[in-house]
Amino acid sequence: MAHRLRYNIGWTLSGNSIFALTQWAVVVLIARVGSPEMVGSYALALAITAPIFLFANLNLRAYQATDVEDAFQFGQYLTVRLLTSGIALSVVGGLCLFGVVKAGHVSVVLAVSAAKALTAYIKANDNTKVAIRRAIVAGNLVDEAYVRDLATLPSREQLAARNRELGVLNEIGAALSASLDLDSLAQRMQ
């Protein structure tokens, strides 16, 4: 029993760590592809939805992982998770409907809310497989290959560093070319 508890706690810790890293990666991706306004809008959406979904999730994942006596069946955990996620979606929708969220941010808040509800379902049901088939980038519908290519783009800092390196190489080449031209000119004059 103690071994199973340690095993379950280890998986919970690793799962939460990976989840936190992916949340950070989303912000990095938005910053890389989008503008500071998009990052701010996403941060606002997280600030609105995170406390609501945190409360609604009731820490069920940890309870389920550490339920060593199998006091509750999986279906019971899933039912509670789906019910509380639906309530959280309704609360966020109500906030958007009654004007608590400004009109320019409603779509982002609702998208983040839907993503959090989907994440809650996926966390509760380990058999769910998720794949990105399409996405919307700058108002255009893009396919899976585009999203994969977008994820492998270098960051702005990496591109700026490459540009500086190319600039230095360009200056070296120009200086070398100028010195070769001067040498050939001097040889012709003699």
Beta strands, then each sheet from edge to edge (+ up, - down):
strand 1: 134-137
strand 2: 140-143
sheet 1: 1+ 2-
end
